[in-house]
Amino acid sequence: MSHLPRLLSLGLALVAALIPAAALAADDADAGPQTWAVSPAGADGPDGRASFDYVVEPDDVYADHVAVRNLGEQPLTVALYAQDAVQTVDGDFQLLTTDDDAERIGAWLELDRDEVTVPARDVVIVPFEITVPADAEPGDHSGGIVAVSTAGTGGGANVQYRVGARIHLRVAGPVTAAVEVDSVSAVHETRLSPFAGSAMDVAATLVNTGNVRVSPASRVHVTGLFGWWSGSAALEGIDEILPEGAQSGGAQLPEVPPIGPLWVTVDVVEVSSAGQDITGMTATSSRTVVVWAVPWVLVAAIALLVAAAVVAVRNLRRRARAARLDDARRRVTTETPADPADAGAQDLTAVR
């Protein structure tokens, strides 16, 4: 993932659509906008494939074609190149730039031409070959073929417009389909009613630690203390994950009661891989976190009652202490003579 900062730094200078699609660039106000598309093709023209998908053997050579279609009214000149792909932190399929060193598809694929000029409303077919190294790692490798047009902005700067077609290449050999639950977080909403259930939002990130692209299906399970309550929901928003890639998804459980600690577990329940049967070759994991679903209104009410009880007990103790002091003072006043001289006279009388 070390290439991601460089990818993101392209900003608005890069418009990338890595599925067969059209790009638009305003090169010249007089010529009008230029639009083009890139797609898989046969020798005679586009063949309807959505992407280039291959299952190959090491040390073999594979030939194919790519079509560059000019959808505009003026001739179009674009540069062509192939490059490796990565998956961004948002799960997007993204090609590396020409400044990055290609290690796989970008290094294995050789185009017949690196620049083409396409007449208006016409198509040019460009042959290419993929030479798979003898030591190519088994599993899936992703990349793409990109057509680039550079347009001037009028202020001396140039903007590159890019459109490409994806390439998925699977090298024969041992296949490992492995998905790990990397992180789980959950938030429980609090309602005013201490007894009503409320929504719990769960987010999780899955990482592809195997060597083939995978499409995992996952579920969220929530269980209360001693099994008093349980619920589950599908983790949504996760599509295909490339090797070494990651994607995040979420789930919502609408009526989770506020019963204290809740155990939130994300399980990967099924894994598929581009239509290939990977039964018995799948390794998955799960992760559990504890979330407190506390009825804060009820807790606050109990806290106020406890505080009131504590104040009442203190007041009772103070009153009891004050009553004891008053009683002691009364006893002292009753038993002590008012005039010391009278006390002496009484003593003398007693002597006689």
Number of C-alpha atoms within 10 A of each C-alpha: 10 7 14 15 10 13 17 12 10 12 9 10 12 17 17 19 21 24 18 18 16 19 23 17 19 16 17 13 7 7 12 13 16 22 23 27 23 29 29 26 22 16 13 10 18 19 14 11 12 15 18 20 15 14 11 19 18 16 11 11 14 13 11 15 21 25 22 29 23 25 22 19 15 16 15 21 17 19 15 20 20 27 26 25 25 23 20 19 13 10 18 16 21 22 28 20 18 12 7 14 12 17 10 19 23 23 16 17 22 17 18 13 12 13 15 16 14 21 17 17 15 15 19 18 22 22 17 16 15 19 19 22 16 10 8 15 17 18 21 21 23 25 27 25 26 27 24 22 23 16 15 14 12 9 6 6 8 13 16 16 23 26 27 31 24 28 24 20 21 21 22 15 13 10 17 18 25 21 26 19 22 16 16 22 17 18 14 22 16 19 15 10 13 17 13 13 20 18 16 20 15 22 18 23 17 24 20 25 21 21 21 25 27 29 20 22 16 22 18 26 19 23 18 22 12 6 10 8 13 15 14 16 17 17 23 17 11 19 15 19 24 26 23 16 23 24 22 21 17 20 19 20 19 15 12 22 22 23 17 13 14 24 16 22 21 28 19 20 12 15 21 18 16 13 8 8 10 15 10 8 12 16 14 17 14 19 16 17 14 17 18 15 21 18 21 15 15 14 12 11 12 12 12 12 12 12 12 12 12 12 12 12 12 12 12 12 12 12 12 12 12 12 12 12 11 11 12 11 11 11 10 10 11 9 8 10 11 10 8 9 10 10 12 11 11 10 11 9 8 8 7 5
